[in-house]
Amino acid sequence: MNRNCSTRFLLGKLLKSQNSISTACSSVDVVLGGGIETGYITEISGESSMGKTQFCFQLCVNAQLPPQLGGLDAEVIFVDTEKTFSSDRLIEMINTTLRENKGGENLMQGRDINHFLSNLYVFRCIEAVELLAVVHQLSEFVKNHPKVRLIIIDSIAHTIRSEELTTKTRIMLNIVQKLRELTMHTNIGVVVVNQVTTRFHKDGTSSIIPALGETWSYVPAVKILLRREAGSRFAILTKSPTRPPGKARYEITSGGIRDHKPQTTSSSSRHHTVMASPSRNIELQNISRQCLALSQHVIDSNPTCDGEEVASHQMMTSFVDDSDFEVCSRAKRQRMDHDGLRSVKSH
C-alpha cells in the first residue's frame, strides 16, 4: 500500500514537470492533451503530402512562443535528412504567427523574424553516419544551449532505410539510446518524422503503418499518424502513455497548421495573403569530426556476440510490454534503461 502511494506521488511529480507545445490546431491539441509533450519521443508518420514537415515547421515556431500562447519560450534543434528545410516557408509561418498575436504585444515583445530564426539550430545529415554523429553530438550541444526544449528529426527513416539489416538495427539502437537519455535527463521533447509502408494481412486486407519495422515500433512513447479520410486530413493518436486514442481534423494553410473550417463561397479567404519577405538562409551547424569518427566505427563494427543485438531488442520491446511504462512510470523506465542499454553502448 505504501509502495503504491509513493509510486503515485512520484508519477504525479514527474507528470507535472512536463510541458507541451501547441500544434496551432486546437482540435489536435485536445486529442494530445495540450500539444506535443516534452520528455517523450513522439513519432509523426504519414504518406507524402500529408504535412509531416509542415507540422515540424509549426512546432519550430510555436516552441518559441511564451507559455501563455502555447509555447515554452525555448530554442529548437532541427535535424534535416531530406533537404526539406525551407527558411522561406518558415518565415511565412512566422509572419502569420506575429500577425495573429498582434493583440498580445506585451507577450510578443522583442519577437520578430530574426528572433525566431536565431533560436533555431539546423543540422543537415545526408548519410546515416552523419545522422548518428549529430545524435551523439546533441547531449553536448544542449549543455551549451540550455534553452533548447525541442529536437526535431525529419526524417528518421530516410538515411538508414537503405542500410543492410544488421547495420540498420545497430544504427537504430545507438540512436535510440542517445535520444532516450536526452528525453529522460533533460526533459527535452524529441519529434521524429517517419515514413510509412503497407502491411498486408492474411485475410487479403492491408493497412498503412510506420516504416522501420517492429524494432523501431517500440521506441516512440507517442505516435501520431497523419492520414487522409474522405478528402480531409486527420491526425490520429495511436499510442500515448497519458492519453486515449483519438483523431482530429486539421488543415494546412499558408500560415501553417490550423483547425478545419467548413468551406464557404469565400473559403479562399482562409488562406491569408502573407507579405513577402526576403529569402534568408539559416546557417547550418557543423557536425563534430570526433562524433563522425565514432559513428563510422559504430556502423563498421560487428556485435561482440550474437546475443548482444538480441539483448538490445529485448530491452526495447520490454518498454511496451511493461504496464508501468504505459502509465508513465518514468522512474522504472530509467532503471530499465540503466540495466539494459549497457549492451548497446558505443564502441
N, C-alpha and C positions, 0 to 999 in steps of 0.2 A: 504493500500500500504506500509506504513512504517512498519507495523507489519510483512508483508511478507518479506520485505527486511531484517529485524532484524532476522527473523527465518532462512532465507538462510545463513546469516552471522554466526549464532550460529551453524547451521548444518555443514557448511564448516569447522569451527574451530574444532568441535568435530571430524569430519572425519579425519582431518589432524593429530589429536593426536593419532590415532590408528596406529598400526603396524601389520605386518603379518609375519608368519613363513613359510618358504618354505617347501613343502612336499617332495622335492628332485625329483619330477616328473614335468618337465616344462609344459607339457600339462595340468596336473591337476591344477598347479599354475595359468595358463592362465584363466581357467574356474573360479577359485576362486578369480581372481583379484590380485594375488600375493602370495596367500597361506592362511593359517589359520589366521584369523584376531583376534587380541586381543579386549577386550571389549565386546565380544559376547559369548553366549553359542552356541557351534557347536556340532551337533549330527552326529556321523558316525555310520550308521547301515548297516546291510547286513547279508547274510546267512553265515553259518560256512564255513571256508576255503577261504573266500574272502579277508582276510588280514586286518581286523579291528585292531587287536592288532599290526600287523606289521606297520600300519600307525602310531599308537601311539608311538611305539619304535622309528620310524624315526623322529617324532616330538620331542621326548626327546633329540635326538642328535642335530637336526637342530636348535632348540631353543637356544642352547648354542653357536652356531656359531656367528661370527661377522656379523653385518648388511650387509657388502659388500658381504657375502656369503649366504645371505638369512635367517640369524638368528637375535636374539635380544641380544646376549651376556648375556643370562639370566639363571636362575635356574628353575627347573621344579619339580612339585609335581605329583607323580603317585599314584593313589588310586587303588589298585588291589583287586577286589572282587571275581575273578575266579581262583586265584592261577596260572595265566598265565604269570606273570612277570618272565622273564628269563635274568639274567645278562650275560649268555653266548651268547645269541642271540644279546643282546645289544652291547656287546664287538665286535662281528662280524661286526655289522654296524659301530661302531666307527672306527675300523681298516680300513674299506673301505673308510670312510669319510676322515680319515687322509691321506690315500694314494692318493685319488682323488684330494686333495688340497695341495699336496706337493709343487706345484708351488707358493703357497702363504705363504711361511714360515713366513713372517712378520705378516700377518694377523693371522696365526695359532700359533704364538709363545706362548709357555707355555701350549699349549693344547695337552694333551696326554690322555691315557685311564683313569688314575687316576683323571685328571681334570674333565672329563665328568661324571665319576661315583660319584665324590664328590659333584657335583652340582645337583644331583638327590635325592629327598627325597621320599621314598616309604612307604606308609601305606598299610597294609593288613587288609581287612574287610571281614569276612566270613558271618556275620549276619547283618540284617537290622539295628539293634541298633548300631553296630559298624560303619556302613557307615554314619548314621545320626550323630553320635558323631564326626566323623572325619570332616564332613562338617561344624559342629558347631565350631570345633577347628581351621578351616582354617583361619578365619579372624585374630586371634591372631598369628597364625603361620607365615602368610605373613608379619605381622608387624615386627616380629623378623627376617625375611628373606626377606628384601626389593627387592632383585634381582629376586624373583620369578615372572615370567610373564606368566607361563602356568601351568594349573592344568588339569590333565587327570584322568577321572574315567572310568575304564574298568572292569565291565560294570555297568551301572545304573540299569539295569533290574534284574540282577542275584540275588541280595539279597532280593529284595522286591516283586518279581513277585508272590511268593507263599503266600504272606500275604493276609488276608481277605480284601475284597474290601475297606471298610471304613478305615481300618488301613493303607492299601497301599496308599490310597488317602491322608490321614493325613501325612504320612511319605514324600510322594512326594511333597506336598505343602510346608512342612517345608524345605526340601532340596532346592526347587526352590527359596524360599525366600532368603536363605543364598547365593546361587550361584549368584542370580541377584544382591545382594548387592555387592558381590565381583567384578563382571564384570563392574558395574556402577562406583564404587568409587575407584577402584584400577587400571582400565584398564588392568586387567589380562584376558587372554583368557582361557575359560573353554571348554574342549573337553570331551564329554560323548559318550561312546560306547553303542549302544542299539542293542538288538536282534530284529529279525523280526518275523512276523506272517503272516498268509494268510487271506485275506479278500475275502469272497465270495459275488458276486453281484447277483442281481435279475435275470439278463439275463443268469445266469449259468456260467459266467466267474469268474476268480479270479485274485487277484494281491497280490504282496508281499508288506507289509507296516511295518514300525517300530512298535515295541511292546509297551506296557504300556497304550494303549488306547487313547481316544480322549483328556482327560485332559492333559496328557503329550505332546501330539502332538502340543499344542500351545506354549510350553516352548522354544525350541531351536529357535534362530533367524536365524541360518544357518543349513541346513540339507543336508547331503551327503549320498547317498545310493550307496553301493558297490554291483554291480550285474554282473553276467556272461552272456554274449551275444555271441552266435556263437563261444563258446570256448574261448573267450577273457574276461579279466576283465575290467570293466568300473567303473569310479567314476562319479556319476550323481548328479549334484547340483539341488536339487528340491525346495529349498527355500533360499532366501537371501535378506536382505534389501538393498543391494547395487548392486547386480549382477543379470543378467537374467539367467534363467535355462540353463543348458548345461551339456555336458558329455565329458569325456576324457578317453582314454585307458591308462592303466598302467600295469606294471609287478612287480612281487615280485622276486627279485634275492637274492643271498647270501649276497649281500651288502645292501639290503633294497629295498625301493620303488623306481622304476625307470621308465623312459619312455619306451613305447613299441618299440621294434626294430624288423623289419621283419626277419623271420627265414631264415638262410642260412645253407649251408652244415657245416659251422663251428660255428653254433649258440651256441653250448655249451660253447664257449669261453666267452660268455656274462657273465656267472656265474664265476666270478673270484675266484681263489683259495685264500682263506684268511688264513694267517698264524695263526696257532693255538695259542691261549692264555690260560694261566691257568684260571680255573674257579674261579670266585670271587663272594662272597656273599655280597650283599649290605645290610647294617644294616637297619632293619625295624624301622620306627618311632613309638614311644609309643603313644597310644590313651589315651587322658586325662580321668581319672576316673570321674572327675566332669562332663565332656561332656557325658560320658556314662550314668551317673545317670540322667542327664537332658533328654537325648534321650529316655531312658527307660520310663521316665514319660510322654513324648510326645506320645509314642507308646501306653502306657496303658490307657491314659486319654481319656475321651469322649468329643466331642464338647459341648460347653456350651449351644448350641441350634441348632435346625435343620437348621436354616438359616445360620449358620456360614460357613459350608462347601459349601453351595450354593453361598454365597458371595465370598468365595475364588475361586470357579470355575469361577464365572463371572469375577473376577479380572483377572484371567489368560487368559480367552478367549478374553477379551477386547483388548489385545495387538495385536491380529491378525486382529480383525475387524476394528481397528483404522488405517486409511490410513497413518497417520503421522508416525506411527512406521515403516511401510513398507518402508518409505523413510528416515529412520534413525533419527527420532525426539527423540533423547536421552533425551532432556530436558522434553518433555511431558511424556516420559516413566518414568522418575524419579518421576514426580509429581504424576502419577497414582500409582506407587509403594507405595509412601508415604501414599496415601489415602486408597489404597486397602489392602496392606499387614498387616495392623494393625489387621485384622481379623484372621490372621494365625500366630501371634507371639507365641513363645514358652511359655508354661505354667510355 
